[in-house]
Amino acid sequence: MEDLTADSLLSNLTSLLEEPSAAAAAAAEESALLRNSAPMSPLEVASFWTEYVARHGGAQRMQSPAKVRAGLSKKKSGEENP
């Protein structure tokens, strides 16, 4: 294995950017097709989930279990802290 030097890294990155492989080009094309065929734009998705959380009072059931274990989630009124 050749030693990693700044020159070899630059050379390899330049060749990847200038001459993408067929597999990389196919993967990029597939990714673009999937992203562009989405039924909602990213703004619509963000709006949907913001409205969902607002409608469901914070959607506690969708929060990370790690957040709950760390004590970062809001407690309902009447509950005591451990």
Distance bins in CASP14 RR format, pairs under 12 A and 6 or more apart:
PFRMAT RR
TARGET T0000
AUTHOR 0000-0000-0000
RMODE 2
METHOD distances of the structure
MODEL  1
1 8 0 0 0 0 0 1 0 0 0 0 0
2 8 1 0 0 1 0 0 0 0 0 0 0
2 9 0 0 0 0 0 1 0 0 0 0 0
2 11 0 0 0 0 0 1 0 0 0 0 0
2 12 0 0 0 0 0 1 0 0 0 0 0
3 9 0 0 0 0 0 1 0 0 0 0 0
4 10 0 0 0 0 0 1 0 0 0 0 0
4 11 0 0 0 0 0 1 0 0 0 0 0
4 12 0 0 0 0 1 0 0 0 0 0 0
4 13 0 0 0 0 0 1 0 0 0 0 0
5 11 0 0 0 0 1 0 0 0 0 0 0
5 12 0 0 0 0 0 1 0 0 0 0 0
6 12 0 0 0 0 0 1 0 0 0 0 0
6 13 0 0 0 0 0 1 0 0 0 0 0
7 13 0 0 0 0 0 1 0 0 0 0 0
7 14 0 0 0 0 0 1 0 0 0 0 0
8 14 0 0 0 0 0 1 0 0 0 0 0
8 15 0 0 0 0 0 1 0 0 0 0 0
9 15 0 0 0 0 0 1 0 0 0 0 0
9 16 0 0 0 0 0 1 0 0 0 0 0
10 16 0 0 0 0 0 1 0 0 0 0 0
10 17 0 0 0 0 0 1 0 0 0 0 0
11 17 0 0 0 0 0 1 0 0 0 0 0
11 18 0 0 0 0 0 1 0 0 0 0 0
12 18 0 0 0 0 0 1 0 0 0 0 0
12 19 0 0 0 0 0 1 0 0 0 0 0
13 19 0 0 0 0 0 1 0 0 0 0 0
13 20 0 0 0 0 0 1 0 0 0 0 0
14 20 0 0 0 0 0 1 0 0 0 0 0
15 21 0 0 0 0 0 1 0 0 0 0 0
16 23 0 0 0 0 0 1 0 0 0 0 0
16 24 1 0 0 1 0 0 0 0 0 0 0
16 25 0 0 0 0 0 1 0 0 0 0 0
17 24 0 0 0 0 0 1 0 0 0 0 0
19 25 0 0 0 0 0 1 0 0 0 0 0
20 26 0 0 0 0 1 0 0 0 0 0 0
20 27 0 0 0 0 1 0 0 0 0 0 0
20 28 1 0 0 1 0 0 0 0 0 0 0
20 29 0 0 0 0 0 1 0 0 0 0 0
21 27 0 0 0 0 1 0 0 0 0 0 0
21 28 0 0 0 0 0 1 0 0 0 0 0
22 28 0 0 0 0 0 1 0 0 0 0 0
22 29 0 0 0 0 0 1 0 0 0 0 0
23 29 0 0 0 0 0 1 0 0 0 0 0
23 30 0 0 0 0 0 1 0 0 0 0 0
24 30 0 0 0 0 0 1 0 0 0 0 0
24 31 0 0 0 0 0 1 0 0 0 0 0
25 31 0 0 0 0 0 1 0 0 0 0 0
25 32 0 0 0 0 0 1 0 0 0 0 0
26 32 0 0 0 0 0 1 0 0 0 0 0
26 33 0 0 0 0 0 1 0 0 0 0 0
27 33 0 0 0 0 0 1 0 0 0 0 0
27 34 0 0 0 0 0 1 0 0 0 0 0
28 34 0 0 0 0 0 1 0 0 0 0 0
28 35 0 0 0 0 0 1 0 0 0 0 0
29 35 0 0 0 0 0 1 0 0 0 0 0
29 36 0 0 0 0 0 1 0 0 0 0 0
30 36 0 0 0 0 0 1 0 0 0 0 0
30 37 0 0 0 0 0 1 0 0 0 0 0
31 37 0 0 0 0 0 1 0 0 0 0 0
31 38 0 0 0 0 0 1 0 0 0 0 0
32 38 0 0 0 0 0 1 0 0 0 0 0
35 41 0 0 0 0 0 1 0 0 0 0 0
35 42 0 0 0 0 1 0 0 0 0 0 0
35 45 0 0 0 0 0 1 0 0 0 0 0
36 42 0 0 0 0 0 1 0 0 0 0 0
38 44 0 0 0 0 1 0 0 0 0 0 0
38 45 0 0 0 0 1 0 0 0 0 0 0
39 45 0 0 0 0 1 0 0 0 0 0 0
39 48 0 0 0 0 0 1 0 0 0 0 0
40 46 0 0 0 0 1 0 0 0 0 0 0
40 47 0 0 0 0 1 0 0 0 0 0 0
40 48 1 0 0 1 0 0 0 0 0 0 0
40 49 0 0 0 0 0 1 0 0 0 0 0
41 47 0 0 0 0 1 0 0 0 0 0 0
41 48 0 0 0 0 0 1 0 0 0 0 0
42 48 0 0 0 0 0 1 0 0 0 0 0
42 49 0 0 0 0 0 1 0 0 0 0 0
43 49 0 0 0 0 0 1 0 0 0 0 0
43 50 0 0 0 0 0 1 0 0 0 0 0
44 50 0 0 0 0 0 1 0 0 0 0 0
44 51 0 0 0 0 0 1 0 0 0 0 0
45 51 0 0 0 0 0 1 0 0 0 0 0
45 52 0 0 0 0 0 1 0 0 0 0 0
46 52 0 0 0 0 0 1 0 0 0 0 0
46 53 0 0 0 0 0 1 0 0 0 0 0
47 53 0 0 0 0 0 1 0 0 0 0 0
47 54 0 0 0 0 0 1 0 0 0 0 0
48 54 0 0 0 0 0 1 0 0 0 0 0
48 55 0 0 0 0 0 1 0 0 0 0 0
49 55 0 0 0 0 0 1 0 0 0 0 0
49 56 0 0 0 0 0 1 0 0 0 0 0
49 58 0 0 0 0 0 1 0 0 0 0 0
49 59 0 0 0 0 1 0 0 0 0 0 0
49 62 0 0 0 0 1 0 0 0 0 0 0
50 56 0 0 0 0 0 1 0 0 0 0 0
50 58 0 0 0 0 0 1 0 0 0 0 0
50 59 0 0 0 0 0 1 0 0 0 0 0
51 57 0 0 0 0 0 1 0 0 0 0 0
51 58 0 0 0 0 0 1 0 0 0 0 0
51 59 0 0 0 0 0 1 0 0 0 0 0
52 58 0 0 0 0 1 0 0 0 0 0 0
52 59 1 0 0 1 0 0 0 0 0 0 0
52 61 0 0 0 0 0 1 0 0 0 0 0
52 62 0 0 0 0 1 0 0 0 0 0 0
53 59 1 0 1 0 0 0 0 0 0 0 0
53 60 0 0 0 0 1 0 0 0 0 0 0
53 61 0 0 0 0 0 1 0 0 0 0 0
53 62 1 0 0 1 0 0 0 0 0 0 0
53 63 0 0 0 0 1 0 0 0 0 0 0
56 62 0 0 0 0 1 0 0 0 0 0 0
56 63 0 0 0 0 0 1 0 0 0 0 0
57 63 0 0 0 0 0 1 0 0 0 0 0
57 74 0 0 0 0 1 0 0 0 0 0 0
57 76 0 0 0 0 0 1 0 0 0 0 0
58 73 0 0 0 0 1 0 0 0 0 0 0
58 74 0 0 0 0 1 0 0 0 0 0 0
58 76 0 0 0 0 0 1 0 0 0 0 0
59 73 0 0 0 0 0 1 0 0 0 0 0
59 74 0 0 0 0 0 1 0 0 0 0 0
60 67 0 0 0 0 1 0 0 0 0 0 0
60 68 0 0 0 0 1 0 0 0 0 0 0
60 72 0 0 0 0 0 1 0 0 0 0 0
60 73 1 0 0 1 0 0 0 0 0 0 0
60 74 1 0 0 1 0 0 0 0 0 0 0
60 75 0 0 0 0 0 1 0 0 0 0 0
60 76 0 0 0 0 1 0 0 0 0 0 0
60 79 0 0 0 0 0 1 0 0 0 0 0
61 68 0 0 0 0 0 1 0 0 0 0 0
61 73 0 0 0 0 0 1 0 0 0 0 0
62 68 0 0 0 0 0 1 0 0 0 0 0
62 73 0 0 0 0 0 1 0 0 0 0 0
63 69 0 0 0 0 0 1 0 0 0 0 0
63 70 0 0 0 0 0 1 0 0 0 0 0
63 71 0 0 0 0 0 1 0 0 0 0 0
63 72 0 0 0 0 1 0 0 0 0 0 0
63 73 1 0 1 0 0 0 0 0 0 0 0
63 74 0 0 0 0 1 0 0 0 0 0 0
64 70 0 0 0 0 1 0 0 0 0 0 0
64 71 0 0 0 0 0 1 0 0 0 0 0
64 72 0 0 0 0 1 0 0 0 0 0 0
64 73 0 0 0 0 1 0 0 0 0 0 0
65 71 0 0 0 0 0 1 0 0 0 0 0
65 72 0 0 0 0 0 1 0 0 0 0 0
65 73 0 0 0 0 1 0 0 0 0 0 0
66 72 0 0 0 0 1 0 0 0 0 0 0
66 73 0 0 0 0 0 1 0 0 0 0 0
67 73 1 0 1 0 0 0 0 0 0 0 0
67 74 0 0 0 0 0 1 0 0 0 0 0
68 74 0 0 0 0 0 1 0 0 0 0 0
68 75 0 0 0 0 0 1 0 0 0 0 0
68 82 0 0 0 0 0 1 0 0 0 0 0
69 82 0 0 0 0 0 1 0 0 0 0 0
71 79 0 0 0 0 0 1 0 0 0 0 0
71 81 0 0 0 0 1 0 0 0 0 0 0
71 82 0 0 0 0 1 0 0 0 0 0 0
72 81 0 0 0 0 0 1 0 0 0 0 0
73 79 0 0 0 0 0 1 0 0 0 0 0
73 81 0 0 0 0 0 1 0 0 0 0 0
74 81 0 0 0 0 0 1 0 0 0 0 0
75 81 1 0 0 1 0 0 0 0 0 0 0
75 82 0 0 0 0 0 1 0 0 0 0 0
END
